[in-house]
Amino acid sequence: MRFDLTDEEWAILEPLIPTARRSRRADDRTVMNGIFFVLRTGIPWRDLPERYGPYTTAYNRFNRWSARGIWGRMFAALAAKSRDSLQMIDSTIIKAHRAAAGAKGGSAVRQSASAAAGARPRSTRSSTGRAGRFTSL
């Protein structure tokens, strides 16, 4: 498929994958293809196509390997093999949610501070603050 690892890429990554500890686990190449599919497309884990196996397997392996530092070691090993390692980082495939920048949403037009400083006040001072201060005649 489009985002799956080629045989050459798999030959480089396979030796970097930790060996299974206890029981037989799902096919590493299929699970890694699923993880990379989620990371490249930005889809939720639950929407992972069935050809990559259960989404929980890919999600759990991604989280466990992240906690153990395996992804960092894999990246460091790959970067050490390339003299152009800093140029191989490409963030154009990463999608951020529209609220990822932290700004409030909405289509309200906001006036800049410089324009607001020279603008006329939008309201006048209220004269109702003096109500109730009458003196008796």
ABEGO torsion letter per residue (X at the ends): XAABBBAAAAAAAAAABBBBAABBBBBAAAAAAAAAAAAAAGBBAAABBAAAEBAAAAAAAAAAAAAAGAAAAAAAAAAAABAAAAAABBAAABBBBAAAAGBBBEABBBBBAAAAAABBBABBBBAAAABGABBBX
